[in-house]
């Protein structure tokens, strides 16, 4: 197993104080939940993030992570490669973020009782949130065997009109 270039669990406020910055790769074997959520992880995740104090005084983690995975197309059932990309900005300073009315602009995270932050789990969560609800090839992708405009999901049945039987009976009565 390749080694991570950052600790999976980190002292958030110490990392902010040190203005820690990481630009690294996360080997796929560390992303078990992601691995279970897709067909396979095609390449290691690439991430770039930093810890800092923002202009309002919030202890913050900000950055991006991306990873190429293989998903199953909901249209044709064939696998296809998809690039998961996430931009993130979060703080554990919930009270301060709410007092500044920033809770809609910055994600709130929790630290454990020792003040540590589950960094690896957080990064994996960022990728998991980018998996499409209904994964499928891009429109017009020749790799998808189900092309065209006539999509139907499930079986569409013609509904019989309730008075069709009466109409047929009326037609029979006229013939007699």
C-alpha positions, 0 to 999 in steps of 0.5 A: 500500500502506497503511503499517504503524504498527509495524515488521515486525521489531522489537528485542524487548528494546528494545521491552520496555524502552520498554514499547511498546504498539500498538493498530492495524490491519494492512492485508490486503496485508501478510498474504500467507500468510493471503490464500493460506489463505482465499478473501479477507481481508474487512477489515484485521486489528485488533490490540492488543499490548504488550511488557513484563517480567512479574512473573517477569522474563520479557520478554513480548509479550502481546495479541490480533489479529482479522481477518474472512476468507472461507472455503469451507464444507466442507459446501455448498462456498459461501463464508462470513465467519468472524472469526479471533480470537487471544489471545497471550502469548510470550517469547524467554526460553526458559531462564528460562521452563523454569526457572520451569516456564512453558513450558506457559503461555507460548509460546516465540519465537525472535529472529534473530541480531541480537536482532530479532523478526519481529513481522509474521510472528508476528501473521500466524502467530497468525491462521493458527493460528485457521483451522478445520481443516474450515471450515463454516457454524455449525449451523442457519445458513440460508446453508448449503444443506446443513442437517440431521442426516443428514451423511455424508462419503464414499460409504457402501456396504452390505456384502454378508454373506459367506453371502448367496450360500450362502443364495440357493443353498440356497433354490434347492436346496430349490425343486428 
